Amino acid sequence: MGSSEAVVVALAKVQEGVDYSPVDGARCPLCGERMAVVTTRKWAGQVRVRYHKCENQKCVAAKLGSGVKSVELRES
C-alpha cells in the first residue's frame, strides 16, 4: 500500500467516528490516544455528539488536522 492509499484509509477511519465513554473519553481511531474535546453538542434524546482533535503529533489524524466525531449514548 502506497502512502496516498494509507492516507485514504486513515481518513475513512476518522470519518467513521468513535464511541464516547464518560470514563475513558474518546480514543483516536488511528493511534488509540485519548483525544481533546473541541465541541460538545446538547443532548438530543439519548444521544450526545462531540467533536475531537487528536493531539499526538506522530498520528496521521493530528498531522492532517482531521476532526473526529464521537457519540455518547445516555444510560437510562
Residue pairs with C-beta under 8 A, 6 or more apart in sequence:
1 9
6 60
7 60
7 64
10 30
10 60
10 61
10 64
11 64
11 66
13 29
13 30
14 29
14 30
14 61
14 66
14 67
14 68
16 29
17 68
17 69
17 70
17 71
18 26
18 27
18 28
18 29
18 68
18 69
18 70
18 71
19 26
19 70
19 71
19 72
20 26
20 48
20 50
20 70
20 71
20 72
21 72
22 72
24 34
25 34
25 35
25 37
26 34
26 35
26 37
26 50
26 52
26 68
26 70
27 33
27 34
27 35
28 34
28 35
28 52
28 54
28 56
28 59
28 61
28 68
29 61
29 68
30 54
30 59
30 60
30 61
31 54
31 56
31 58
31 59
31 61
33 54
33 55
33 56
33 59
35 52
35 53
35 54
35 55
35 68
36 52
36 53
36 55
37 50
37 51
37 52
38 50
38 51
38 52
38 53
38 67
39 50
39 51
40 48
40 49
40 50
41 48
41 49
41 50
42 48
43 74
46 73
46 74
46 76
47 71
47 72
47 73
47 74
48 71
48 72
48 74
49 69
49 70
49 71
49 72
50 69
50 70
50 72
51 67
51 68
51 69
51 70
52 67
52 68
52 69
52 70
53 61
53 62
53 65
53 66
53 67
53 68
54 61
54 62
54 66
54 68
55 62
56 62
57 63
61 68
